[in-house]
């Protein structure tokens, strides 16, 4: 009798466990969010924000590699179509949809200022690991309209894993970066790392298949969120602002290029993660002679081995390949002349508003307007961003 009682109890527990597991899986499915995990990488969607979150997958919990505060609002891609900037998220784009397969998560933004945009997050492996530890972020811009468009692009990453140290970032040339820094010579500085001896993230500027940016910077996250040109950055400035203290971010810029009717372009960035830190010596080298060895050349030219093809990304046009190898995102034509580019509207700024306190109030208002994402709010946000751009430029010129 005792044995039968125990056996029956085990049966009840087993049935309860199955029911509980089924309920949990259904609850996860009911959220409608996409979750894709491989090796060290976890991708998850937040559909109401129109974003994909990159995390380090853990046994007990996952660790996002970019700051979670404000719904990840300070990590985003943005595209400028002609004279207008759009953040690629629900606050700026009316129609956002998602898709996934066993290898990637895709976000389709539909019509953005006359072009179609989609971003594919594909999980892969870096050259120095056997485990899945990399996300290749590929943004494809298609011009299906009969008119040409001028396209520029930027990626903003609100890093935080390295902020517990006295320095925030590491690069091949500088192992302790603790202030605003601009990167242009990518032959010597092909990546930056934010993180400690455990969780860390590495953003690549170069590599096989990567679209090298025109320039990049690390700075305070509030500056990063509104910066639309190199003029916003001041080398050696602290990571503090009027609204945040010791809060840094990384920004990558691709300069304006013309996209002809019927053409497409793509921007590719690699983000790799680690749960044991990155060994500095694993990602740099010292030349002992003036002649570059075969091993050094292979390392410089190809820090990554792409092992997962992105089947949903169309083949790169032949004429685009050379452009991208030189850090350009255009296809065939020259960029718009500088005199035709949009400049900050400095003349419209009142003298009494030339203060950092006023910039802070603009940033707070932008954040409030982004909560709703209506068309009227989007237009007001763009005007406020232009005003903030102008003020920061003018404040910078005074120092």
Long-range contacts (C-beta under 8 A, 24 or more apart in sequence): 34-98, 34-100, 34-105, 36-100, 36-102, 36-104, 36-105, 36-123, 38-123, 38-132, 39-123, 39-125, 39-131, 39-132, 39-133, 40-131, 40-132, 40-133, 40-273, 40-274, 40-275, 41-123, 41-132, 41-133, 41-134, 41-135, 41-273, 43-105, 43-121, 43-123, 43-135, 45-98, 45-105, 45-107, 46-71, 46-72, 47-96, 47-98, 48-90, 49-73, 49-89, 49-90, 49-91, 50-88, 50-89, 50-90, 50-91, 50-93, 50-96, 50-107, 50-109, 51-75, 51-76, 51-89, 51-107, 52-105, 52-107, 52-119, 52-121, 54-121, 54-135, 54-201, 54-271, 54-273, 56-199, 56-273, 56-274, 56-275, 58-275, 63-199, 63-275, 65-159, 65-161, 65-199, 65-201, 65-271, 65-273, 66-157, 66-158, 66-159, 66-160, 66-201, 67-158, 67-159, 67-160, 67-221, 69-158, 70-367, 72-158, 73-367, 73-370, 74-156, 74-158, 74-221, 74-224, 74-225, 74-249, 75-156, 75-157, 75-158, 75-249, 76-155, 76-156, 77-119, 77-137, 77-139, 77-153, 77-154, 77-155, 77-156, 78-153, 78-154, 78-155, 78-156, 79-112, 79-113, 79-115, 79-117, 79-139, 79-141, 79-151, 79-152, 79-153, 80-150, 80-151, 80-152, 80-153, 80-154, 80-228, 80-256, 81-112, 81-113, 81-114, 81-115, 81-149, 81-150, 81-151, 82-113, 82-114, 82-149, 82-150, 83-342, 84-113, 84-382, 85-228, 85-382, 85-385, 86-112, 86-113, 88-112, 88-117, 88-119, 88-139, 90-373, 91-370, 91-371, 91-373, 91-378, 91-381, 92-373, 92-378, 92-381, 94-375, 99-312, 101-311, 101-312, 103-308, 103-309, 103-310, 103-311, 104-308, 104-310, 104-312, 106-312, 113-149, 114-143, 114-145, 114-147, 114-149, 115-141, 115-142, 115-143, 115-144, 115-145, 115-149, 115-151, 115-259, 116-141, 116-142, 116-144, 117-141, 117-142, 120-310, 120-312, 120-313, 122-308, 122-310, 123-308, 124-304, 124-306, 124-307, 124-308, 125-305, 125-307, 125-308, 126-272, 126-303, 126-304, 126-305, 127-302, 127-303, 127-304, 127-305, 128-282, 133-272, 133-273, 133-274, 134-270, 134-271, 134-272, 134-273, 134-304, 135-270, 135-271, 135-272, 135-273, 136-209, 136-268, 136-269, 136-270, 136-306, 136-308, 136-310, 137-268, 137-269, 137-270, 137-271, 138-266, 138-267, 138-268, 138-310, 138-313, 139-266, 139-267, 139-268, 140-264, 140-265, 140-266, 140-313, 140-314, 141-259, 141-264, 141-265, 141-266, 141-267, 142-264, 143-259, 143-260, 143-261, 143-262, 143-263, 143-264, 144-262, 145-261, 146-261, 147-261, 148-258, 148-259, 148-260, 148-261, 148-333, 149-258, 149-259, 150-256, 150-257, 150-258, 150-259, 150-335, 150-336, 151-256, 151-257, 151-258, 151-259, 151-265, 151-329, 151-330, 152-253, 152-254, 152-255, 152-256, 152-257, 152-329, 153-253, 153-254, 153-267, 153-329, 154-227, 154-228, 154-251, 154-252, 154-253, 154-254, 155-251, 155-252, 155-267, 155-269, 156-224, 156-225, 156-249, 156-250, 156-251, 157-201, 157-203, 157-249, 157-250, 157-251, 157-271, 158-221, 158-224, 158-249, 159-194, 159-201, 159-218, 159-248, 159-249, 159-250, 160-194, 160-247, 161-194, 161-195, 161-196, 161-199, 161-200, 161-201, 162-193, 162-194, 162-195, 162-196, 162-200, 162-248, 163-194, 163-246, 163-247, 163-248, 164-196, 165-196, 168-194, 168-218, 168-239, 168-248, 169-193, 169-194, 169-218, 169-248, 169-250, 170-194, 170-278, 170-280, 172-283, 172-284, 175-280, 177-218, 178-239, 179-235, 179-236, 179-237, 179-238, 179-239, 180-217, 180-218, 180-219, 180-220, 180-223, 180-233, 180-234, 180-235, 180-236, 180-237, 180-238, 180-239, 181-217, 181-218, 181-235, 181-236, 182-215, 182-216, 182-217, 182-230, 182-233, 182-235, 183-215, 183-216, 183-217, 184-215, 186-212, 186-213, 186-327, 187-300, 190-300, 190-303, 191-283, 191-303, 192-216, 192-218, 192-250, 193-278, 193-283, 194-248, 194-250, 195-274, 195-277, 195-278, 196-277, 197-276, 197-277, 198-275, 198-276, 198-277, 199-273, 199-274, 199-275, 200-273, 200-274, 200-277, 200-278, 201-271, 201-272, 201-273, 201-274, 202-271, 202-272, 202-273, 202-274, 202-278, 202-283, 203-250, 203-252, 203-269, 203-270, 203-271, 204-269, 204-270, 204-271, 204-272, 204-303, 204-304, 205-252, 206-300, 206-303, 207-270, 207-302, 207-303, 207-304, 208-301, 208-302, 208-303, 208-304, 208-305, 208-306, 209-268, 209-304, 209-306, 210-268, 210-269, 210-270, 210-304, 211-254, 211-266, 211-267, 211-268, 211-269, 211-324, 211-327, 211-329, 212-324, 212-325, 212-326, 212-327, 213-252, 213-253, 213-254, 213-327, 214-253, 214-254, 214-255, 214-327, 214-328, 215-253, 216-250, 216-251, 216-252, 216-253, 217-250, 217-251, 218-248, 218-249, 218-250, 218-251, 219-248, 219-249, 219-251, 220-244, 220-247, 220-248, 220-249, 221-247, 221-248, 221-249, 222-247, 222-363, 223-392, 224-249, 224-250, 224-251, 225-249, 225-363, 226-363, 226-366, 226-385, 226-388, 226-389, 226-392, 227-251, 228-385, 228-389, 229-253, 229-389, 231-393, 231-396, 232-389, 232-392, 232-393, 232-396, 234-396, 234-399, 241-356, 241-360, 242-356, 242-357, 242-359, 242-360, 243-360, 243-363, 243-364, 254-327, 254-328, 254-329, 255-328, 255-329, 255-335, 256-335, 256-336, 256-341, 257-323, 257-328, 257-329, 257-330, 257-331, 257-333, 257-335, 258-330, 258-331, 258-333, 258-334, 258-335, 258-336, 259-330, 259-331, 260-331, 260-332, 260-333, 263-317, 263-331, 263-332, 264-314, 264-317, 264-331, 265-320, 265-329, 265-330, 265-331, 266-313, 266-316, 266-320, 266-324, 266-329, 267-329, 268-324, 270-304, 344-386, 344-389, 344-390, 344-393, 345-386, 345-387, 345-390, 346-390, 346-393, 346-394, 348-387, 348-390, 349-387, 349-390, 349-391, 349-394, 353-391, 354-391, 354-394, 354-395, 356-395, 358-391, 359-388, 359-391, 359-392, 359-395, 362-387, 362-388, 362-391, 363-388
